[in-house]
């Protein structure tokens, strides 16, 4: 699989996914992704993307402005 941005090769790795959601910053660490070695762009599979949306949506009632979560602990 190749990067959409620069056409370089992707490799499996883990990333920190950062979301600005409803005025809050959510950082989800250790998310499995295909990462471009050249430009750093990353892509998650559909199941991971759906889980990230669920995690982010569950945090809407949290009053913290910045949240840091570990993906591995949330999906275990």
C-alpha positions in Angstrom: 0.0 0.0 0.0 1.3 3.5 -0.8 0.7 6.9 0.7 -1.9 9.0 -1.0 0.1 12.2 -0.3 3.5 11.3 -1.6 3.2 7.8 -3.0 5.9 6.4 -0.7 5.6 3.0 1.0 3.6 2.5 4.2 4.5 0.3 7.1 2.6 -0.9 10.2 3.3 1.2 13.3 1.6 3.0 16.1 0.7 6.7 16.2 -0.7 9.4 18.5 -4.1 10.4 17.1 -5.0 14.0 18.0 -8.6 15.3 17.7 -10.0 18.8 18.3 -13.5 17.8 19.3 -16.2 20.2 20.7 -13.5 22.6 22.1 -11.5 19.8 23.7 -8.2 18.3 22.6 -8.2 14.5 22.7 -4.9 12.6 22.3 -5.2 8.9 21.8 -1.8 7.2 22.0 -0.6 3.9 20.5 -3.2 3.7 17.7 -2.3 1.0 15.2 -1.9 2.5 11.7 -0.1 2.3 8.3 2.5 5.1 8.4 4.3 6.7 5.6 8.1 6.7 6.2 8.6 9.7 4.0 5.9 12.3 4.9 4.6 10.8 8.2 0.9 10.7 7.0 -0.9 7.8 8.6 -4.0 5.7 7.8 -6.1 3.6 10.1 -8.3 0.7 9.0 -12.1 1.0 9.2 -12.5 -0.9 12.5 -9.9 1.3 14.2 -11.5 4.5 12.7 -14.9 3.4 14.1 -13.5 2.7 17.5 -11.7 6.1 17.5 -15.1 7.8 16.8 -16.7 5.8 19.6 -14.0 6.7 22.1 -14.2 10.4 21.1 -18.0 10.5 21.3 -18.0 8.9 24.8 -15.9 11.9 26.0 -18.4 14.6 25.1 -19.6 14.8 28.7 -16.1 15.0 30.2 -15.3 18.5 31.4 -11.5 18.3 30.8 -10.1 20.4 28.1 -7.3 18.1 27.3 -7.5 14.3 27.5 -4.8 11.8 26.9 -5.8 8.1 26.5 -4.1 4.9 25.6 -5.8 3.0 22.7 -4.3 -0.3 23.8 -5.9 -0.1 27.2 -9.3 1.1 25.8 -9.7 -1.8 23.4 -8.3 -4.6 25.5 
